[in-house]
């Protein structure tokens, strides 16, 4: 049975790469079912997990899950960070200043951005340049600058990051269980 699963995963990964049926990220994860089995590479499914999580919250950002992941990779950010900030600041873009595409509370939520794609890119670049590159790496460190009066901002960001990660682990488990 284990050999069957290994072959099935290899075939699915090959099919995905050949047909482009799924979005393939430059990052690949590895999994083994037993230490004596070969490593099976499969496409990273962070976008699927993020989209599933955002859809469970009825977020208009769900359709931009792949953009979140690609831009996070571009700026070397944790792919869960910006969506978690959106969860904290605007309940995943359900409560924000309409027309601003600013679900992140940037500038109090009043700084207008051009589109959801633009906002994801702009805020991610800002996180990299104005926070991480200057030593603010954790949600606690970022929160001291992003939302200074709040004592709960970082814990909310952590909460959402953990929830998104749990969805990702569930997706991976289901993939491995095929």
C-alpha positions, 0 to 999 in steps of 0.5 A: 500500500505504501508503495502505491501511495508513493507512486500515486503522489509521483504521478500526481506531481508529474501530471501537475507539472506537465499540465500546469493544472495547479499553480506551481511555486518555485518552492517544493516540499518533501515528504516521506511516508517511511524512512526507507522510501524515496523522497516524493516532491509535490507542488507547494499548496500554500495558495490552496490552503490560504484560499480555503481558509479565506473562503471559510471567512467569506473574505473577498481576498480569497481569490488573491491567495496565489498573489499573497504567496507569490509576493511573500516569496518575492520579499522573503516574508512568511506567507501567512503574515500579511493575510493574518494582518488583514484578519486582525485589521479588517476581518479579512477585508470585510470591514475596511474603508471602501475604495482603498483596498487597504485591509491592513490598517496601513495609515489607519486604513485610510491610505488608498491603494490601487487594487488588491494586487497592488495593496498586497505588493505595496504592503509586502514591500513595506513590511520587508523594507521598513520592518524586517530589514530594520530588525522588526521580525516577529509580530510583537516587534512589528506590532510595536510600530504598526499598531503601537497602542494595541496590546493584543495586535500581535496575539491576533496576528499569531492566532490567524497565522496559526489558523492558516498554518493549520489549514495548510497542514490539513491540506498536506495531510489530505494530499498525503492520504490519497 
